[in-house]
């Protein structure tokens, strides 16, 4: 829903790309969170660091970026930029 609302402000990107990226990144953010939780569970680690107390460590803050950042980059580089 956020992608649809903010998509009106992105004048250089076709609206269909905004919809696709919103759905894709929303799903992959959850997958990144689950993958990071699986890694921590396999290694029997509760917190992945002490730098950010109360948040579970730096990986818990950035876990959704594990999959979304590379996919966003490649989607923009391969699909959006060559079409312009």
For each residue, the residues with C-beta under 8 A, 3 or more apart:
1: 4 5
2: 5 6 22
3: 6 7 18 19 21 22 23 26
4: 1 7 18 19 22
5: 1 2 8
6: 2 3 9 10 18
7: 3 4 10 13 15 18 19 22
8: 5
9: 6
10: 6 7 13 18
11:
12: 84
13: 7 10 17 18 80
14: 17 18 80 83
15: 7 18 19
16: 19 20
17: 13 14 20 21 75 79 80
18: 3 4 6 7 10 13 14 15 21 22
19: 3 4 7 15 16 22 23
20: 16 17 23 24 75
21: 3 17 18 24 25 72 75
22: 2 3 4 7 18 19 25 26
23: 3 19 20 26 27
24: 20 21 27 28 71 75
25: 21 22 28 29 68 71 72
26: 3 22 23 29 30
27: 23 24 30 31
28: 24 25 31 32 64 67 68 71
29: 25 26 32 33 64 67 68
30: 26 27 33 34 64
31: 27 28 34 35 67
32: 28 29 35 36 63 64 65 66 67 68
33: 29 30 36 37 63 64
34: 30 31 37 38
35: 31 32 38 39 63 66 67
36: 32 33 39 40 59 60 63 66
37: 33 34 40 41 63
38: 34 35 41 42
39: 35 36 42 43
40: 36 37 43 45 46 48 59
41: 37 38 44
42: 38 39
43: 39 40
44: 41
45: 40 48
46: 40 56
47: 50 56 57 60
48: 40 45 56 57 58 59 60
49: 52 57 58 59
50: 47 53 57
51: 57 58
52: 49 55 56 57 58 60 61
53: 50
54:
55: 52 60 61
56: 46 47 48 52 59 60
57: 47 48 49 50 51 52 60 61
58: 48 49 51 52 61 62
59: 36 40 48 49 56 62 63
60: 36 47 48 52 55 56 57 63
61: 52 55 57 58
62: 58 59 65 66
63: 32 33 35 36 37 59 60 66
64: 28 29 30 32 33 67 68
65: 32 62 68 69
66: 32 35 36 62 63 69
67: 28 29 31 32 35 64 70 71
68: 25 28 29 32 64 65 71 72
69: 65 66 72 73
70: 67 73 74
71: 24 25 28 67 68 74 75
72: 21 25 68 69 75 76
73: 69 70 76 77
74: 70 71 77 78
75: 17 20 21 24 71 72 78 79 80
76: 72 73 79 80 81
77: 73 74 80 81
78: 74 75 81 82
79: 17 75 76 82 83
80: 13 14 17 75 76 77 83 84
81: 76 77 78 84
82: 78 79
83: 14 79 80
84: 12 80 81
